[in-house]
Structure formats: C-alpha cells, structure tokens
Amino acid sequence: MARSATADPGSCDLREAVNGILYQNRTGCQWRYLPHDLPAWSAVFYYFRLWREEGLDAIAVGAARCR
C-alpha cells in the first residue's frame, strides 16, 4: 500500500493501521520511525489516539484476556 503524502487517515487501510499500532507496541519505536511498508505514521497515530479516547484499547485487552 502506498503511503499518503498528506497522511489522510481516510485513505488508510484499517488493518494496516492496526498492524502499525501492533508494530509500535512490540518494538517501542517512535511513531515517526514506523516502517515504510505501513501507512504513514501520522495516520497510524491518528487511529491509535481515536481508538484510545473511545476506550477500544481497554476492550481489546479485555477480550484478549478472556481467550
């Protein structure tokens, strides 16, 4: 998937955004240093902040613990 020059989050594949969030979580790298085969760091960070503010991160952790 090509990176958006404007980092428009609307043109970002959500699965790839999740992959970017998981990569950042696993490696601890800075957002700006996400690999280039993932969407633009700003788009990934946009979804991370959005989902965190909505509490979806806590729901996902709770669902993972039940399995």
N, CA, C and O atoms as a CHARMM CRD file, in Angstrom:
* protein
*
  268
    1    1 MET  N      0.84700  -1.17900   0.00000 PROA 1      0.00000
    2    1 MET  CA     0.00000   0.00000   0.00000 PROA 1      0.00000
    3    1 MET  C      0.88600   1.23500   0.00000 PROA 1      0.00000
    4    1 MET  O      1.85100   1.31300   0.76100 PROA 1      0.00000
    5    2 ALA  N      0.56900   2.17800  -0.83300 PROA 2      0.00000
    6    2 ALA  CA     1.35300   3.40800  -0.91200 PROA 2      0.00000
    7    2 ALA  C      1.03900   4.31700   0.26800 PROA 2      0.00000
    8    2 ALA  O     -0.09300   4.36900   0.75000 PROA 2      0.00000
    9    3 ARG  N      2.05400   5.02600   0.71900 PROA 3      0.00000
   10    3 ARG  CA     1.86600   5.98000   1.81000 PROA 3      0.00000
   11    3 ARG  C      1.20800   7.22800   1.24400 PROA 3      0.00000
   12    3 ARG  O      1.53300   7.65800   0.13700 PROA 3      0.00000
   13    4 SER  N      0.30300   7.79600   1.98300 PROA 4      0.00000
   14    4 SER  CA    -0.36400   9.03100   1.57900 PROA 4      0.00000
   15    4 SER  C      0.56900  10.20800   1.83700 PROA 4      0.00000
   16    4 SER  O      1.13100  10.34100   2.92400 PROA 4      0.00000
   17    5 ALA  N      0.72800  11.05100   0.83800 PROA 5      0.00000
   18    5 ALA  CA     1.59800  12.21800   1.00100 PROA 5      0.00000
   19    5 ALA  C      1.03900  13.17700   2.04400 PROA 5      0.00000
   20    5 ALA  O      1.79500  13.87900   2.71600 PROA 5      0.00000
   21    6 THR  N     -0.26800  13.20700   2.17600 PROA 6      0.00000
   22    6 THR  CA    -0.90400  14.10600   3.14700 PROA 6      0.00000
   23    6 THR  C     -1.24300  13.39800   4.44300 PROA 6      0.00000
   24    6 THR  O     -1.73900  14.02500   5.37900 PROA 6      0.00000
   25    7 ALA  N     -0.98300  12.10400   4.50900 PROA 7      0.00000
   26    7 ALA  CA    -1.30900  11.28400   5.68500 PROA 7      0.00000
   27    7 ALA  C     -2.78800  11.36600   6.01900 PROA 7      0.00000
   28    7 ALA  O     -3.17000  11.40000   7.18800 PROA 7      0.00000
   29    8 ASP  N     -3.61200  11.39900   4.99200 PROA 8      0.00000
   30    8 ASP  CA    -5.06000  11.42600   5.17200 PROA 8      0.00000
   31    8 ASP  C     -5.50300  10.10900   5.77300 PROA 8      0.00000
   32    8 ASP  O     -5.39900   9.07200   5.11700 PROA 8      0.00000
   33    9 PRO  N     -6.00200  10.11700   7.02400 PROA 9      0.00000
   34    9 PRO  CA    -6.36800   8.84500   7.65700 PROA 9      0.00000
   35    9 PRO  C     -7.53100   8.14600   6.96300 PROA 9      0.00000
   36    9 PRO  O     -7.71100   6.94000   7.13200 PROA 9      0.00000
   37   10 GLY  N     -8.32500   8.88200   6.18300 PROA 10     0.00000
   38   10 GLY  CA    -9.44800   8.26700   5.48800 PROA 10     0.00000
   39   10 GLY  C     -9.01400   7.32000   4.39000 PROA 10     0.00000
   40   10 GLY  O     -9.76900   6.42700   4.00700 PROA 10     0.00000
   41   11 SER  N     -7.79500   7.50500   3.87300 PROA 11     0.00000
   42   11 SER  CA    -7.31400   6.64500   2.79700 PROA 11     0.00000
   43   11 SER  C     -6.45800   5.49800   3.32000 PROA 11     0.00000
   44   11 SER  O     -5.83000   4.77900   2.54300 PROA 11     0.00000
   45   12 CYS  N     -6.43700   5.33300   4.62100 PROA 12     0.00000
   46   12 CYS  CA    -5.60300   4.32500   5.26000 PROA 12     0.00000
   47   12 CYS  C     -6.41000   3.03700   5.45300 PROA 12     0.00000
   48   12 CYS  O     -7.54400   3.07600   5.93000 PROA 12     0.00000
   49   13 ASP  N     -5.82000   1.89900   5.07900 PROA 13     0.00000
   50   13 ASP  CA    -6.43300   0.60700   5.32600 PROA 13     0.00000
   51   13 ASP  C     -6.40300   0.35600   6.83600 PROA 13     0.00000
   52   13 ASP  O     -5.33200   0.37800   7.44200 PROA 13     0.00000
   53   14 LEU  N     -7.55400   0.12100   7.44300 PROA 14     0.00000
   54   14 LEU  CA    -7.62000  -0.01700   8.89400 PROA 14     0.00000
   55   14 LEU  C     -6.81300  -1.20800   9.40500 PROA 14     0.00000
   56   14 LEU  O     -6.23500  -1.13800  10.48900 PROA 14     0.00000
   57   15 ARG  N     -6.76600  -2.28800   8.64900 PROA 15     0.00000
   58   15 ARG  CA    -5.96500  -3.43900   9.06600 PROA 15     0.00000
   59   15 ARG  C     -4.48900  -3.05700   9.13300 PROA 15     0.00000
   60   15 ARG  O     -3.77100  -3.47000  10.04400 PROA 15     0.00000
   61   16 GLU  N     -4.04600  -2.26600   8.15900 PROA 16     0.00000
   62   16 GLU  CA    -2.67000  -1.81700   8.16200 PROA 16     0.00000
   63   16 GLU  C     -2.40600  -0.85000   9.31100 PROA 16     0.00000
   64   16 GLU  O     -1.30400  -0.82900   9.85900 PROA 16     0.00000
   65   17 ALA  N     -3.40700  -0.04800   9.68300 PROA 17     0.00000
   66   17 ALA  CA    -3.26800   0.84100  10.84000 PROA 17     0.00000
   67   17 ALA  C     -3.09700   0.01100  12.10900 PROA 17     0.00000
   68   17 ALA  O     -2.27000   0.34000  12.95900 PROA 17     0.00000
   69   18 VAL  N     -3.86400  -1.04900  12.23900 PROA 18     0.00000
   70   18 VAL  CA    -3.73100  -1.95300  13.39700 PROA 18     0.00000
   71   18 VAL  C     -2.34100  -2.59200  13.38800 PROA 18     0.00000
   72   18 VAL  O     -1.70300  -2.70300  14.43500 PROA 18     0.00000
   73   19 ASN  N     -1.87100  -3.01200  12.21200 PROA 19     0.00000
   74   19 ASN  CA    -0.53000  -3.58500  12.12100 PROA 19     0.00000
   75   19 ASN  C      0.52200  -2.57400  12.57600 PROA 19     0.00000
   76   19 ASN  O      1.48500  -2.94000  13.25000 PROA 19     0.00000
   77   20 GLY  N      0.34300  -1.31200  12.21100 PROA 20     0.00000
   78   20 GLY  CA     1.27300  -0.26900  12.63100 PROA 20     0.00000
   79   20 GLY  C      1.26000  -0.06200  14.13300 PROA 20     0.00000
   80   20 GLY  O      2.31200   0.12100  14.74700 PROA 20     0.00000
   81   21 ILE  N      0.07200  -0.08900  14.73000 PROA 21     0.00000
   82   21 ILE  CA    -0.04600   0.05900  16.18300 PROA 21     0.00000
   83   21 ILE  C      0.61500  -1.12300  16.88400 PROA 21     0.00000
   84   21 ILE  O      1.33400  -0.93900  17.86600 PROA 21     0.00000
   85   22 LEU  N      0.37900  -2.32000  16.39200 PROA 22     0.00000
   86   22 LEU  CA     0.98200  -3.50400  16.99400 PROA 22     0.00000
   87   22 LEU  C      2.49500  -3.48800  16.84200 PROA 22     0.00000
   88   22 LEU  O      3.21400  -3.88500  17.75900 PROA 22     0.00000
   89   23 TYR  N      2.98300  -3.03500  15.69600 PROA 23     0.00000
   90   23 TYR  CA     4.42600  -2.95100  15.48200 PROA 23     0.00000
   91   23 TYR  C      5.05700  -1.96800  16.46100 PROA 23     0.00000
   92   23 TYR  O      6.08700  -2.26400  17.06800 PROA 23     0.00000
   93   24 GLN  N      4.44200  -0.80600  16.61300 PROA 24     0.00000
   94   24 GLN  CA     4.97300   0.20600  17.52900 PROA 24     0.00000
   95   24 GLN  C      4.96300  -0.31900  18.95100 PROA 24     0.00000
   96   24 GLN  O      5.90900  -0.09400  19.70600 PROA 24     0.00000
   97   25 ASN  N      3.90100  -1.01800  19.32000 PROA 25     0.00000
   98   25 ASN  CA     3.80200  -1.57200  20.66900 PROA 25     0.00000
   99   25 ASN  C      4.86300  -2.64300  20.91600 PROA 25     0.00000
  100   25 ASN  O      5.45800  -2.70000  21.99200 PROA 25     0.00000
  101   26 ARG  N      5.09500  -3.48400  19.92200 PROA 26     0.00000
  102   26 ARG  CA     6.04200  -4.58100  20.07100 PROA 26     0.00000
  103   26 ARG  C      7.48800  -4.08500  20.11200 PROA 26     0.00000
  104   26 ARG  O      8.29500  -4.59000  20.89300 PROA 26     0.00000
  105   27 THR  N      7.81800  -3.09900  19.27600 PROA 27     0.00000
  106   27 THR  CA     9.20500  -2.65000  19.17600 PROA 27     0.00000
  107   27 THR  C      9.51700  -1.46100  20.06400 PROA 27     0.00000
  108   27 THR  O     10.66700  -1.27000  20.45900 PROA 27     0.00000
  109   28 GLY  N      8.51300  -0.65900  20.38300 PROA 28     0.00000
  110   28 GLY  CA     8.74700   0.54200  21.16900 PROA 28     0.00000
  111   28 GLY  C      9.37900   1.66800  20.38000 PROA 28     0.00000
  112   28 GLY  O      9.86400   2.64000  20.95900 PROA 28     0.00000
  113   29 CYS  N      9.37900   1.54700  19.05300 PROA 29     0.00000
  114   29 CYS  CA     9.99000   2.59900  18.23800 PROA 29     0.00000
  115   29 CYS  C      9.13700   3.87000  18.28200 PROA 29     0.00000
  116   29 CYS  O      7.96400   3.83200  18.65300 PROA 29     0.00000
  117   30 GLN  N      9.73500   4.97400  17.90300 PROA 30     0.00000
  118   30 GLN  CA     8.98300   6.21600  17.81500 PROA 30     0.00000
  119   30 GLN  C      8.02700   6.11700  16.63600 PROA 30     0.00000
  120   30 GLN  O      8.29300   5.42700  15.65200 PROA 30     0.00000
  121   31 TRP  N      6.91000   6.82000  16.75800 PROA 31     0.00000
  122   31 TRP  CA     5.89300   6.76200  15.70900 PROA 31     0.00000
  123   31 TRP  C      6.46500   7.12400  14.35300 PROA 31     0.00000
  124   31 TRP  O      6.13200   6.49200  13.35000 PROA 31     0.00000
  125   32 ARG  N      7.31200   8.12100  14.30700 PROA 32     0.00000
  126   32 ARG  CA     7.86000   8.58800  13.02500 PROA 32     0.00000
  127   32 ARG  C      8.76200   7.55800  12.36200 PROA 32     0.00000
  128   32 ARG  O      9.07000   7.68200  11.17600 PROA 32     0.00000
  129   33 TYR  N      9.19000   6.54400  13.10500 PROA 33     0.00000
  130   33 TYR  CA    10.09600   5.54300  12.54900 PROA 33     0.00000
  131   33 TYR  C      9.39700   4.23700  12.18800 PROA 33     0.00000
  132   33 TYR  O     10.04800   3.19800  12.07500 PROA 33     0.00000
  133   34 LEU  N      8.09100   4.28000  12.00800 PROA 34     0.00000
  134   34 LEU  CA     7.39300   3.08400  11.54200 PROA 34     0.00000
  135   34 LEU  C      7.91200   2.71400  10.15400 PROA 34     0.00000
  136   34 LEU  O      8.23800   3.60300   9.36700 PROA 34     0.00000
  137   35 PRO  N      7.99400   1.43200   9.84000 PROA 35     0.00000
  138   35 PRO  CA     8.49500   1.02500   8.51800 PROA 35     0.00000
  139   35 PRO  C      7.65100   1.61500   7.38900 PROA 35     0.00000
  140   35 PRO  O      6.46700   1.90700   7.55700 PROA 35     0.00000
  141   36 HSD  N      8.28700   1.77900   6.25400 PROA 36     0.00000
  142   36 HSD  CA     7.61700   2.40500   5.12000 PROA 36     0.00000
  143   36 HSD  C      6.59200   1.51200   4.44100 PROA 36     0.00000
  144   36 HSD  O      5.83200   1.99400   3.60100 PROA 36     0.00000
  145   37 ASP  N      6.54600   0.23400   4.77400 PROA 37     0.00000
  146   37 ASP  CA     5.51800  -0.62000   4.18900 PROA 37     0.00000
  147   37 ASP  C      4.19800  -0.52200   4.95600 PROA 37     0.00000
  148   37 ASP  O      3.20000  -1.12600   4.56200 PROA 37     0.00000
  149   38 LEU  N      4.19700   0.23500   6.04300 PROA 38     0.00000
  150   38 LEU  CA     2.96700   0.52700   6.79200 PROA 38     0.00000
  151   38 LEU  C      2.45400   1.89600   6.36700 PROA 38     0.00000
  152   38 LEU  O      3.18100   2.65400   5.72500 PROA 38     0.00000
  153   39 PRO  N      1.20700   2.22800   6.71600 PROA 39     0.00000
  154   39 PRO  CA     0.70800   3.57100   6.38400 PROA 39     0.00000
  155   39 PRO  C      1.55900   4.64900   7.06100 PROA 39     0.00000
  156   39 PRO  O      2.37400   4.35100   7.93400 PROA 39     0.00000
  157   40 ALA  N      1.36300   5.87700   6.65400 PROA 40     0.00000
  158   40 ALA  CA     2.09800   6.99900   7.23500 PROA 40     0.00000
  159   40 ALA  C      1.91500   7.00200   8.75100 PROA 40     0.00000
  160   40 ALA  O      0.83200   6.70900   9.25900 PROA 40     0.00000
  161   41 TRP  N      2.98100   7.33600   9.45900 PROA 41     0.00000
  162   41 TRP  CA     2.94300   7.29700  10.92400 PROA 41     0.00000
  163   41 TRP  C      1.82700   8.16400  11.47700 PROA 41     0.00000
  164   41 TRP  O      1.21500   7.81000  12.48400 PROA 41     0.00000
  165   42 SER  N      1.55200   9.29400  10.83700 PROA 42     0.00000
  166   42 SER  CA     0.52300  10.19200  11.35500 PROA 42     0.00000
  167   42 SER  C     -0.86600   9.57900  11.24200 PROA 42     0.00000
  168   42 SER  O     -1.71900   9.81300  12.09700 PROA 42     0.00000
  169   43 ALA  N     -1.09700   8.79600  10.19400 PROA 43     0.00000
  170   43 ALA  CA    -2.38800   8.12000  10.04300 PROA 43     0.00000
  171   43 ALA  C     -2.53400   7.02700  11.10200 PROA 43     0.00000
  172   43 ALA  O     -3.59600   6.87700  11.70500 PROA 43     0.00000
  173   44 VAL  N     -1.46400   6.26700  11.32300 PROA 44     0.00000
  174   44 VAL  CA    -1.49800   5.20600  12.33800 PROA 44     0.00000
  175   44 VAL  C     -1.71700   5.81400  13.71600 PROA 44     0.00000
  176   44 VAL  O     -2.52600   5.31400  14.49900 PROA 44     0.00000
  177   45 PHE  N     -0.99400   6.89500  14.01400 PROA 45     0.00000
  178   45 PHE  CA    -1.13100   7.55400  15.30300 PROA 45     0.00000
  179   45 PHE  C     -2.51700   8.16800  15.46700 PROA 45     0.00000
  180   45 PHE  O     -3.05400   8.18400  16.57500 PROA 45     0.00000
  181   46 TYR  N     -3.10300   8.67200  14.38800 PROA 46     0.00000
  182   46 TYR  CA    -4.46500   9.22000  14.42500 PROA 46     0.00000
  183   46 TYR  C     -5.44000   8.15700  14.91900 PROA 46     0.00000
  184   46 TYR  O     -6.24200   8.42000  15.81500 PROA 46     0.00000
  185   47 TYR  N     -5.37900   6.96400  14.34300 PROA 47     0.00000
  186   47 TYR  CA    -6.29000   5.89600  14.75000 PROA 47     0.00000
  187   47 TYR  C     -5.97800   5.41300  16.16700 PROA 47     0.00000
  188   47 TYR  O     -6.89400   5.10200  16.92800 PROA 47     0.00000
  189   48 PHE  N     -4.70800   5.35000  16.52300 PROA 48     0.00000
  190   48 PHE  CA    -4.33600   4.96700  17.88300 PROA 48     0.00000
  191   48 PHE  C     -4.98700   5.91100  18.88700 PROA 48     0.00000
  192   48 PHE  O     -5.61200   5.45900  19.84600 PROA 48     0.00000
  193   49 ARG  N     -4.84600   7.21800  18.67600 PROA 49     0.00000
  194   49 ARG  CA    -5.43200   8.20700  19.58900 PROA 49     0.00000
  195   49 ARG  C     -6.95100   8.12600  19.59200 PROA 49     0.00000
  196   49 ARG  O     -7.57700   8.17300  20.65100 PROA 49     0.00000
  197   50 LEU  N     -7.54400   8.00500  18.40800 PROA 50     0.00000
  198   50 LEU  CA    -9.00500   7.93800  18.30100 PROA 50     0.00000
  199   50 LEU  C     -9.55100   6.74200  19.06400 PROA 50     0.00000
  200   50 LEU  O    -10.47800   6.87700  19.86300 PROA 50     0.00000
  201   51 TRP  N     -8.97700   5.57500  18.81900 PROA 51     0.00000
  202   51 TRP  CA    -9.46800   4.35800  19.46400 PROA 51     0.00000
  203   51 TRP  C     -9.18200   4.36700  20.95700 PROA 51     0.00000
  204   51 TRP  O     -9.97000   3.83500  21.73900 PROA 51     0.00000
  205   52 ARG  N     -8.07400   4.96000  21.36000 PROA 52     0.00000
  206   52 ARG  CA    -7.76100   5.03400  22.78800 PROA 52     0.00000
  207   52 ARG  C     -8.74200   5.95400  23.50700 PROA 52     0.00000
  208   52 ARG  O     -9.19400   5.63700  24.60800 PROA 52     0.00000
  209   53 GLU  N     -9.07400   7.09200  22.89400 PROA 53     0.00000
  210   53 GLU  CA   -10.03200   8.01100  23.50200 PROA 53     0.00000
  211   53 GLU  C    -11.41600   7.38600  23.62700 PROA 53     0.00000
  212   53 GLU  O    -12.16100   7.70000  24.55500 PROA 53     0.00000
  213   54 GLU  N    -11.76000   6.49900  22.69000 PROA 54     0.00000
  214   54 GLU  CA   -13.05800   5.82700  22.73200 PROA 54     0.00000
  215   54 GLU  C    -13.05000   4.61000  23.65300 PROA 54     0.00000
  216   54 GLU  O    -14.09300   3.98700  23.85400 PROA 54     0.00000
  217   55 GLY  N    -11.91000   4.26600  24.20800 PROA 55     0.00000
  218   55 GLY  CA   -11.81700   3.14300  25.12200 PROA 55     0.00000
  219   55 GLY  C    -11.70600   1.78900  24.44900 PROA 55     0.00000
  220   55 GLY  O    -11.83200   0.75900  25.11100 PROA 55     0.00000
  221   56 LEU  N    -11.47400   1.77000  23.14700 PROA 56     0.00000
  222   56 LEU  CA   -11.39900   0.49800  22.44000 PROA 56     0.00000
  223   56 LEU  C    -10.14900  -0.29700  22.79400 PROA 56     0.00000
  224   56 LEU  O    -10.12800  -1.51900  22.65100 PROA 56     0.00000
  225   57 ASP  N     -9.10800   0.39000  23.25600 PROA 57     0.00000
  226   57 ASP  CA    -7.90800  -0.33500  23.66000 PROA 57     0.00000
  227   57 ASP  C     -8.19000  -1.21000  24.88000 PROA 57     0.00000
  228   57 ASP  O     -7.71900  -2.34600  24.94900 PROA 57     0.00000
  229   58 ALA  N     -8.94100  -0.69800  25.82700 PROA 58     0.00000
  230   58 ALA  CA    -9.27800  -1.47500  27.02800 PROA 58     0.00000
  231   58 ALA  C    -10.19400  -2.64600  26.67800 PROA 58     0.00000
  232   58 ALA  O    -10.06400  -3.72900  27.24900 PROA 58     0.00000
  233   59 ILE  N    -11.10100  -2.43500  25.76000 PROA 59     0.00000
  234   59 ILE  CA   -11.99500  -3.51300  25.32700 PROA 59     0.00000
  235   59 ILE  C    -11.19800  -4.62300  24.65700 PROA 59     0.00000
  236   59 ILE  O    -11.45100  -5.80300  24.89800 PROA 59     0.00000
  237   60 ALA  N    -10.22500  -4.24700  23.80600 PROA 60     0.00000
  238   60 ALA  CA    -9.41600  -5.23300  23.10300 PROA 60     0.00000
  239   60 ALA  C     -8.56000  -6.03300  24.09000 PROA 60     0.00000
  240   60 ALA  O     -8.42900  -7.24900  23.94400 PROA 60     0.00000
  241   61 VAL  N     -7.98700  -5.37700  25.07700 PROA 61     0.00000
  242   61 VAL  CA    -7.18800  -6.07100  26.08100 PROA 61     0.00000
  243   61 VAL  C     -8.07700  -7.03200  26.88000 PROA 61     0.00000
  244   61 VAL  O     -7.68200  -8.16700  27.14400 PROA 61     0.00000
  245   62 GLY  N     -9.25100  -6.58800  27.25800 PROA 62     0.00000
  246   62 GLY  CA   -10.17400  -7.45800  27.98600 PROA 62     0.00000
  247   62 GLY  C    -10.60200  -8.66600  27.17600 PROA 62     0.00000
  248   62 GLY  O    -10.71900  -9.76700  27.71500 PROA 62     0.00000
  249   63 ALA  N    -10.83400  -8.47300  25.89700 PROA 63     0.00000
  250   63 ALA  CA   -11.21800  -9.57900  25.02800 PROA 63     0.00000
  251   63 ALA  C    -10.05800 -10.55800  24.86700 PROA 63     0.00000
  252   63 ALA  O    -10.27400 -11.76900  24.80700 PROA 63     0.00000
  253   64 ALA  N     -8.85100 -10.05300  24.79700 PROA 64     0.00000
  254   64 ALA  CA    -7.68600 -10.93200  24.63800 PROA 64     0.00000
  255   64 ALA  C     -7.44800 -11.76800  25.88800 PROA 64     0.00000
  256   64 ALA  O     -6.98700 -12.90600  25.79100 PROA 64     0.00000
  257   65 ARG  N     -7.75500 -11.22300  27.05200 PROA 65     0.00000
  258   65 ARG  CA    -7.55500 -11.96200  28.29700 PROA 65     0.00000
  259   65 ARG  C     -8.54200 -13.10300  28.45900 PROA 65     0.00000
  260   65 ARG  O     -8.23300 -14.10400  29.10600 PROA 65     0.00000
  261   66 CYS  N     -9.71900 -12.96600  27.88400 PROA 66     0.00000
  262   66 CYS  CA   -10.75400 -13.99600  28.02000 PROA 66     0.00000
  263   66 CYS  C    -10.44600 -15.22200  27.18200 PROA 66     0.00000
  264   66 CYS  O    -11.03800 -16.27800  27.40400 PROA 66     0.00000
  265   67 ARG  N     -9.56700 -15.11500  26.25600 PROA 67     0.00000
  266   67 ARG  CA    -9.29700 -16.22900  25.34000 PROA 67     0.00000
  267   67 ARG  C     -8.26200 -17.12300  25.85800 PROA 67     0.00000
  268   67 ARG  O     -7.91700 -18.11000  25.20800 PROA 67     0.00000
